[in-house]
Amino acid sequence: MVGLIVSVEELFRICFNGNPPYCHQRKASEIIQEGRSVVIRAPCGSGKTEAAVFPFLLGRKSVLPKRLI
């Protein structure tokens, strides 16, 4: 089987109904993947939850906590 390589943006689209990530979602996901904390301040419906959940969907367990609250 050939390995499938997709960009982070394409993977975001796959996970979240074809929608590309907003700038704040991309930046927050990068910070979380580095193991750092982040506070996202944005309007309702702007994708804060997706930004927080996305790194966990990637399965980067080496720097992420074992659970998401």
VOBA-1610 file (N, C-alpha, C; in pm, whole numbers, padded with zeros to 5 digits, always signed):
BEGIN
Met+00084-00118+00000Met+00000+00000+00000Met+00088+00125+00000Val+00055+00220-00081Val+00130+00344-00092Val+00082+00440+00016Gly+00177+00506+00085Gly+00142+00603+00189Gly+00077+00727+00129Leu-00023+00777+00195Leu-00094+00895+00148Leu-00044+01015+00226Ile+00005+01115+00156Ile+00054+01237+00221Ile-00038+01351+00180Val-00097+01414+00282Val-00184+01528+00256Val-00137+01644+00343Ser-00168+01763+00301Ser-00131+01881+00379Ser-00220+01893+00501Val-00177+01972+00596Val-00257+01997+00715Val-00390+02061+00676Glu-00386+02153+00579Glu-00509+02217+00534Glu-00606+02116+00475Glu-00555+02025+00393Glu-00641+01923+00332Glu-00698+01829+00438Leu-00617+01793+00535Leu-00664+01708+00644Leu-00772+01779+00726Phe-00755+01908+00747Phe-00857+01988+00816Phe-00988+01984+00738Arg-00979+01998+00607Arg-01098+01993+00522Arg-01168+01857+00532Ile-01088+01751+00536Ile-01144+01616+00547Ile-01217+01599+00680Cys-01158+01648+00786Cys-01215+01631+00920Cys-01338+01718+00943Phe-01343+01835+00882Phe-01448+01932+00913Phe-01530+01973+00791Asn-01586+01875+00723Asn-01685+01896+00616Asn-01639+01986+00502Gly-01514+01976+00464Gly-01466+02049+00347Gly-01428+02193+00371Asn-01439+02240+00494Asn-01406+02379+00524Asn-01256+02396+00549Pro-01194+02493+00486Pro-01052+02519+00512Pro-01037+02585+00650Pro-00921+02571+00712Pro-00903+02634+00844Pro-00890+02785+00831Tyr-00947+02856+00930Tyr-00924+03000+00941Tyr-00783+03021+00995Cys-00733+03142+00982Cys-00597+03172+01030Cys-00582+03142+01179His-00682+03179+01261His-00669+03154+01404His-00674+03005+01436Gln-00744+02927+01355Gln-00747+02782+01376Gln-00612+02720+01344Arg-00553+02762+01235Arg-00423+02709+01194Arg-00316+02743+01297Lys-00313+02869+01341Lys-00212+02913+01437Lys-00230+02842+01572Ala-00353+02833+01620Ala-00378+02767+01748Ala-00339+02620+01741Ser-00370+02553+01632Ser-00334+02412+01617Ser-00183+02393+01618Glu-00111+02484+01553Glu+00036+02476+01554Glu+00091+02490+01696Ile+00037+02585+01771Ile+00083+02608+01908Ile+00054+02487+01995Ile-00066+02430+01982Ile-00102+02312+02061Ile-00013+02194+02026Gln+00017+02176+01899Gln+00104+02066+01857Gln+00245+02078+01913Glu+00286+02201+01944Glu+00417+02223+02004Glu+00416+02196+02154Gly+00297+02165+02208Gly+00285+02137+02349Gly+00267+02260+02436Arg+00239+02373+02373Arg+00219+02497+02447Arg+00070+02523+02465Ser+00036+02608+02561Ser-00102+02646+02586Ser-00140+02762+02496Val-00269+02771+02469Val-00318+02880+02385Val-00459+02918+02431Val-00489+03046+02423Val-00624+03095+02448Val-00673+03155+02317Ile-00788+03108+02273Ile-00845+03156+02148Ile-00962+03248+02183Arg-00952+03371+02142Arg-01059+03468+02166Arg-01115+03507+02030Ala-01234+03456+02002Ala-01297+03480+01872Ala-01449+03471+01889Pro-01525+03523+01794Pro-01671+03521+01804Pro-01729+03380+01801Cys-01853+03369+01846Cys-01925+03242+01839Cys-01930+03194+01694Gly-01913+03065+01675Gly-01921+03008+01541Gly-01798+03026+01457Ser-01688+03069+01517Ser-01568+03095+01438Ser-01472+02976+01434Gly-01508+02865+01500Gly-01426+02745+01491Gly-01324+02726+01601Lys-01350+02779+01717Lys-01256+02762+01830Lys-01244+02616+01870Thr-01356+02547+01875Thr-01355+02405+01914Thr-01276+02322+01815Glu-01296+02345+01687Glu-01222+02270+01585Glu-01072+02294+01599Ala-01033+02416+01628Ala-00890+02448+01645Ala-00830+02370+01761Ala-00907+02351+01867Ala-00857+02278+01984Ala-00857+02127+01961Val-00956+02076+01891Val-00970+01932+01870Val-00877+01880+01761Phe-00851+01960+01661Phe-00775+01915+01543Phe-00642+01848+01577Pro-00556+01905+01663Pro-00430+01838+01693Pro-00449+01699+01754Phe-00555+01680+01830Phe-00582+01549+01888Phe-00624+01450+01780Leu-00694+01497+01677Leu-00731+01411+01566Leu-00609+01368+01485Leu-00506+01452+01486Leu-00383+01417+01415Leu-00308+01305+01486Gly-00334+01289+01614Gly-00270+01181+01689Gly-00128+01211+01730Arg-00095+01336+01751Arg+00040+01374+01792Arg+00054+01357+01943Lys+00060+01233+01988Lys+00059+01204+02131Lys+00191+01236+02200Ser+00295+01260+02127Ser+00426+01280+02190Ser+00431+01408+02274Val+00357+01511+02238Val+00361+01635+02315Val+00225+01675+02371Leu+00119+01608+02328Leu-00013+01644+02374Leu-00051+01567+02500Pro-00135+01626+02582Pro-00186+01552+02698Pro-00268+01432+02653Lys-00290+01338+02743Lys-00363+01218+02710Lys-00513+01242+02698Arg-00559+01359+02743Arg-00702+01386+02733Arg-00725+01534+02699Leu-00844+01558+02647Leu-00885+01693+02609Leu-01006+01730+02693Ile-00997+01842+02762Ile-01109+01886+02846Ile-01163+02016+02790
//
